[in-house]
Amino acid sequence: MLRVRHVAVAAALAVLAGCATPSGLVVAGTVDDTLSTVVVPALAVPAVDLDAGFTDSTGDYDPVTGRTGDRTSSAGTTYGVGTTVRIASVAVAEGDTVHTGQTLATVDTAALKAQLAVTKADAAEAAANVDVLASGIEETYDKQADVKDAKRKVRDAIDKLHDAKGKLLTARKTIRQALPKLKAALAQVRTMIANYPPVPPPGYPTLDELRAQERKLAAQVAQLTAGLKKINATLPKLNTGLSKAKKGLKKLEDAEATITDARGTLRDLKELAELRAEAMKVPIDAVRAQVSLATLTSPVDGVVVRVAAVGDQLAPGATAAEVRESGPRTVTAWLSPAQLDRVCEGDPARVAGDWTGAVVPATLTRIGTRADYPPTSVPTDEVHLTRAVEVEFTATGELPAGAPVEITIQGCREAADANQPNR
């Protein structure tokens, strides 16, 4: 979620005749409109098979499991399934006052929750298989002659290991596709932080926002990297275990293996099943991370100025809500070089508008470092002749966003010391 500062430029720099009035320098300015934007997250929605089994699946066929490697549906791509996100609920309305972290809306997570349920079931089955194999080991002590039962358990374990291997390979492929994008996004954010401009242009993210995004991306990269490392460490062990299991099955089929051999095989399978059960936690963490992104919260205290409606289909990155930050307002004005020589950062000022007779105290908190031509919409006879410097005032109270105001500045003397830091 990025905070975007929209500075209205409809009115500024109307320097009153005879600026050197006894009450100070008087200029026109505009109240800044500070909006925080909440965007739709990019969720990894699981692929949906819309072909209903009427098209050929692509990929290599595994004769052991009877499964095809890639079951991606071409119909899903054709009809854009998963390219947009649906707003499931909206907890606020325009004009509501919200606090940081308050829920604004949620997006539909039905597909992700279904994927999470399937992944949890796979993990539970993997954990249960450990108990099944442990029970099988105990049975060999009581039923040393029951070779048939041992053969069945070994075959079942082999099928489950093949199934686990396929799922881990799919998870590894997904992580390998996601990691470069996350790392690229992290590198981009770090580059923006390292090269952050002294005076960011309107609409440029703040350093705090960039650092928050950097921490979030770094955590995701670390989590997926750890998961990938765990999968890479598990797959060779699964392959080795499959080889051992098949050899053990051959011994049982030939009636050449003893019950001790069968028990040893089951012990090896149990160790592999424990590894599988541990590895199956990685896909659960990946889906949970996606589900956590589905709740859209306010990044600041403020007032909701825009929010999507229930049922809206929005693309990832689209604006779901905008919150105008509460608190003291900032005001932007433009000063000509002659006027700039009379002010310093920290100068007191007074802000007044035609909507009220009240005067709001303010402080000159920023002086730009470069002289530019003010926007052409600024009503002043110097706009096409004189470059001016953008300055910012921080008021002590609320002001209407985007409203034109009159600013009276108590300058730091008519002829300020040339050693002033902002001269």
C-alpha positions in Angstrom: 0.0 0.0 0.0 1.6 3.2 -1.2 0.8 6.7 0.1 0.4 9.2 -2.6 0.5 13.0 -2.1 -1.8 14.8 -4.4 -0.9 18.5 -4.2 -3.6 20.7 -5.7 -2.2 23.4 -8.0 -5.4 25.3 -8.6 -4.3 28.4 -6.7 -0.9 29.6 -5.4 1.6 32.5 -5.5 -0.8 35.4 -5.7 1.6 37.9 -4.1 -0.2 40.9 -2.8 0.8 44.4 -3.9 3.4 45.8 -1.5 4.6 42.5 0.1 6.5 44.3 2.7 3.5 45.0 4.9 3.9 45.6 8.6 2.2 42.2 9.3 4.7 40.3 7.2 4.9 38.7 3.7 1.5 37.7 2.3 1.2 35.0 -0.4 -1.5 32.7 -1.7 -1.2 28.9 -1.2 -3.1 25.7 -1.4 -3.9 23.1 1.3 -2.3 19.8 0.3 -4.5 16.7 -0.1 -2.7 13.7 1.4 -4.3 10.5 0.3 -3.2 6.9 1.2 -4.1 4.4 -1.4 -5.0 0.7 -0.6 -4.5 -1.5 -3.6 -5.8 -4.9 -4.6 -3.2 -7.6 -3.7 -1.8 -10.0 -6.3 -3.1 -13.4 -5.1 -1.8 -16.7 -6.6 -5.2 -18.2 -7.3 -5.0 -21.9 -8.0 -5.5 -23.0 -11.6 -9.0 -24.1 -12.4 -9.6 -26.9 -14.9 -12.5 -25.7 -17.1 -12.1 -28.4 -19.7 -14.0 -30.9 -17.6 -11.8 -33.7 -18.9 -12.6 -33.3 -22.6 -9.1 -32.2 -23.7 -5.8 -34.0 -23.5 -3.6 -33.1 -20.5 0.0 -32.2 -21.3 3.1 -33.4 -19.6 4.8 -36.7 -19.0 2.8 -39.8 -17.9 4.0 -41.6 -14.8 3.3 -45.3 -15.2 3.7 -45.9 -11.4 1.1 -43.3 -10.2 -1.0 -43.1 -13.4 -0.8 -39.4 -13.3 0.0 -36.8 -16.0 2.6 -34.2 -15.0 0.9 -31.0 -16.0 -2.9 -30.6 -15.8 -3.1 -26.9 -16.5 -6.3 -26.0 -18.3 -6.1 -23.9 -21.5 -9.7 -22.8 -21.0 -8.7 -21.0 -17.8 -6.2 -18.9 -19.7 -8.6 -18.3 -22.5 -11.4 -16.9 -20.3 -9.1 -15.0 -17.9 -9.8 -17.0 -14.8 -7.8 -15.7 -11.9 -6.8 -12.4 -13.6 -9.1 -10.3 -11.4 -10.0 -10.3 -7.7 -13.6 -9.9 -6.4 -14.4 -7.6 -3.5 -16.2 -9.9 -1.0 -17.1 -7.4 1.7 -16.8 -3.7 2.6 -16.6 -2.7 6.2 -16.6 1.1 5.8 -18.3 3.8 3.7 -17.1 7.0 2.2 -16.8 9.7 4.9 -16.2 7.2 7.7 -13.3 7.9 10.1 -10.9 5.0 10.4 -7.8 4.1 12.3 -4.5 2.5 11.3 -4.9 -1.2 10.8 -8.7 -1.0 10.7 -10.3 -3.4 8.1 -11.7 -1.6 5.1 -12.6 -4.5 2.8 -11.9 -8.1 2.1 -11.4 -9.9 -1.2 -12.8 -13.2 -2.2 -10.7 -16.1 -0.9 -13.0 -19.0 -1.7 -10.4 -20.6 -4.1 -7.5 -20.0 -1.7 -9.5 -21.4 1.2 -10.3 -24.5 -0.9 -6.6 -24.8 -1.8 -5.7 -24.4 1.9 -8.2 -27.2 2.9 -6.7 -29.5 0.3 -3.2 -28.7 1.4 -4.1 -29.3 5.1 -5.7 -32.6 4.2 -2.5 -33.7 2.4 -0.5 -32.7 5.4 -2.8 -34.5 7.8 -2.7 -37.6 5.6 1.1 -37.4 5.6 1.2 -37.2 9.4 -1.3 -40.1 9.6 0.8 -42.2 7.3 3.7 -42.0 9.9 1.4 -43.6 12.5 0.3 -46.2 10.0 3.9 -47.2 9.3 4.7 -47.2 13.0 1.9 -49.6 13.5 3.1 -51.7 10.7 6.5 -52.1 12.3 4.8 -53.3 15.5 2.8 -55.8 13.5 5.9 -57.5 12.2 6.8 -58.6 15.7 3.4 -60.2 16.1 2.7 -61.4 12.6 6.1 -62.4 11.2 4.4 -64.6 8.7 2.0 -62.0 7.3 4.1 -61.0 4.3 1.1 -60.1 2.2 0.1 -57.3 4.7 3.6 -56.0 4.6 3.7 -55.9 0.8 0.4 -54.0 0.7 1.8 -51.4 3.1 5.0 -51.0 1.1 3.1 -50.5 -2.1 0.8 -48.0 -0.4 3.8 -46.1 0.9 5.5 -46.1 -2.5 2.3 -44.5 -4.0 2.2 -41.9 -1.3 5.9 -41.1 -1.8 5.3 -40.6 -5.5 2.3 -38.4 -4.8 4.4 -36.4 -2.3 7.2 -36.1 -4.8 4.8 -34.7 -7.5 3.3 -32.2 -5.1 6.7 -31.0 -3.9 7.9 -30.7 -7.5 4.9 -28.5 -8.2 5.5 -26.4 -5.1 9.2 -26.0 -6.1 8.2 -24.9 -9.6 5.8 -22.3 -8.1 8.4 -21.0 -5.7 11.0 -20.8 -8.5 8.7 -18.7 -10.6 7.7 -16.4 -7.7 11.2 -15.9 -6.2 12.8 -13.9 -9.1 9.8 -11.6 -9.2 9.9 -11.0 -5.5 13.7 -10.4 -5.6 13.3 -8.0 -8.5 10.6 -6.1 -6.6 12.8 -6.0 -3.5 15.8 -4.8 -5.5 13.7 -2.1 -7.1 12.4 -0.9 -3.7 16.0 -0.9 -2.3 17.2 1.1 -5.3 14.4 3.6 -4.8 15.5 3.9 -1.1 19.1 4.2 -1.9 18.4 6.9 -4.5 15.6 8.6 -2.7 15.4 12.2 -4.0 15.9 15.1 -1.5 12.5 16.4 -2.6 10.3 13.6 -3.9 7.9 14.7 -6.7 4.1 14.5 -6.1 2.9 11.0 -6.1 6.3 9.5 -5.0 6.2 7.0 -2.1 7.6 8.1 1.3 10.7 6.5 2.7 8.6 4.9 5.5 6.3 3.3 2.9 9.3 2.1 0.9 11.0 0.6 3.9 7.8 -1.1 5.0 7.4 -2.6 1.6 11.1 -3.6 1.7 10.6 -5.5 5.0 7.5 -7.2 3.7 9.2 -8.3 0.4 12.4 -9.4 2.3 10.3 -11.6 4.7 8.5 -13.2 1.7 11.8 -13.8 -0.1 13.3 -15.4 3.1 10.2 -17.6 3.6 10.1 -18.9 0.1 13.9 -19.4 0.0 13.7 -21.4 3.2 10.9 -23.5 1.7 12.7 -24.1 -1.5 15.8 -25.2 0.4 13.7 -27.6 2.5 12.1 -29.1 -0.7 15.4 -29.4 -2.4 16.8 -31.2 0.6 13.8 -33.5 0.8 13.5 -34.6 -2.8 16.8 -36.5 -3.0 15.8 -38.3 0.2 12.5 -39.2 -1.3 14.2 -40.6 -4.4 16.6 -42.6 -2.3 13.7 -43.8 -0.2 11.7 -44.9 -3.3 14.6 -46.9 -4.5 14.9 -48.6 -1.1 11.2 -49.2 -1.0 11.1 -50.8 -4.4 14.0 -53.1 -3.6 12.2 -54.1 -0.4 9.0 -54.8 -2.2 10.9 -57.0 -4.7 12.3 -59.0 -1.8 8.8 -59.5 -0.4 7.4 -60.5 -3.8 10.1 -63.1 -4.2 9.5 -64.4 -0.7 13.2 -64.1 -0.2 13.0 -61.4 2.4 12.5 -62.2 6.0 10.2 -60.4 8.3 13.2 -58.6 9.7 13.9 -57.2 6.2 10.3 -56.1 6.0 10.5 -54.5 9.4 13.7 -52.6 8.3 11.9 -51.5 5.1 9.0 -50.2 7.1 11.4 -48.3 9.4 13.0 -46.7 6.4 9.6 -45.7 5.0 8.6 -44.3 8.4 11.6 -42.0 8.4 10.8 -40.9 4.9 7.1 -40.4 5.8 8.2 -38.1 8.7 10.3 -36.1 6.2 7.3 -35.9 3.9 5.0 -34.8 6.7 7.4 -32.0 7.6 7.9 -30.9 4.0 4.1 -30.7 3.4 3.9 -27.8 5.9 5.6 -25.6 3.3 2.6 -25.4 0.9 0.3 -24.6 3.8 2.5 -21.6 4.8 2.5 -20.4 1.2 -1.3 -20.5 1.0 -1.8 -18.9 4.4 0.5 -16.1 3.3 -1.8 -15.5 0.4 -5.0 -15.6 2.5 -3.5 -13.0 4.9 -3.3 -10.5 2.0 -7.0 -10.7 1.4 -7.9 -8.3 4.3 -7.4 -4.7 3.2 -6.6 -2.4 6.1 -6.1 1.3 6.5 -2.5 2.4 6.5 -3.2 5.6 8.4 -5.7 7.4 10.7 -8.1 9.4 8.5 -11.3 9.6 6.6 -12.4 7.3 3.8 -12.8 9.2 0.5 -13.2 6.3 -1.8 -13.9 2.6 -1.4 -14.8 -0.2 -3.8 -18.2 -1.9 -3.8 -19.0 -5.5 -2.9 -18.8 -7.6 -6.1 -16.4 -5.3 -7.9 -13.9 -7.3 -10.0 -10.5 -5.5 -9.8 -7.1 -6.3 -11.3 -4.2 -6.7 -8.9 -2.7 -3.3 -8.1 -6.0 -1.5 -8.8 -7.2 1.0 -6.1 -9.6 -0.5 -3.7 -9.8 2.4 -1.2 -8.4 5.8 -0.5 -8.0 7.4 2.9 -7.3 11.0 3.6 -4.9 11.2 6.5 -6.2 13.1 9.5 -4.1 15.5 11.6 -2.5 18.9 10.9 -2.5 19.9 7.3 0.4 21.1 5.1 0.0 24.0 2.7 2.1 24.6 -0.4 3.0 28.0 -1.9 5.6 29.4 -4.3 8.0 32.2 -3.5 10.0 34.3 -6.0 13.7 34.8 -5.3 13.1 38.2 -3.8 10.5 36.8 -1.5 12.7 33.8 -0.6 15.4 36.2 0.7 13.0 37.2 3.5 12.1 33.8 5.0 13.8 30.9 6.8 12.7 27.4 7.7 11.0 27.6 11.1 9.4 31.0 10.4 5.9 31.4 12.0 3.0 32.0 9.7 -0.8 32.4 9.8 -3.2 30.7 7.4 -6.6 32.1 6.6 -9.3 31.2 4.1 -12.5 32.7 2.9 -14.6 29.8 4.3 -14.0 30.9 7.9 -12.9 33.9 9.9 -10.5 31.8 12.0 -6.8 32.0 11.5 -4.7 28.8 11.9 -1.1 29.1 13.1 1.5 27.4 10.9 5.3 27.0 10.5 7.4 27.1 7.4 8.8 23.5 7.4 10.3 23.1 4.0 12.0 25.2 1.4 12.6 23.7 -2.0 16.1 23.4 -3.4 15.4 24.3 -7.0 13.7 27.3 -8.7 11.1 26.3 -11.3 8.3 28.0 -13.2 5.2 27.7 -11.1 2.3 25.8 -12.6 0.5 27.9 -15.3 -2.7 27.8 -13.3 -1.1 30.0 -10.6 -2.6 33.5 -10.9 0.4 35.9 -10.8 2.0 38.3 -13.2 5.4 36.7 -12.5 4.4 33.2 -13.6 5.9 33.5 -17.1 8.8 35.8 -16.1 10.2 34.6 -12.8 11.2 31.3 -11.5 9.9 30.5 -8.0 10.7 28.0 -5.3 8.1 25.7 -3.8 7.7 26.0 0.0 5.6 24.0 2.5 3.9 25.1 5.7 2.7 22.8 8.5 -0.5 24.1 10.2 -1.4 23.3 13.8 -4.9 22.2 12.9 -7.2 20.8 10.2 -7.8 22.6 6.9 -10.0 21.7 4.0 -8.0 19.6 1.5 -7.3 21.4 -1.8 -8.7 24.8 -0.5 -7.0 28.1 -1.5 -5.6 30.0 1.5 -3.8 33.2 2.3 -0.5 32.8 4.2 1.0 35.6 6.2 4.7 34.9 6.9 6.6 36.6 9.7 10.0 36.5 7.9 13.4 36.2 9.5 14.1 39.9 8.9 14.1 42.1 5.8 17.8 41.3 5.1 18.5 37.9 6.6 22.0 36.8 7.6 23.7 35.3 4.5 24.9 32.4 6.7 21.3 31.1 7.1 21.3 27.4 6.1 18.5 27.8 3.6 19.9 30.9 1.8 
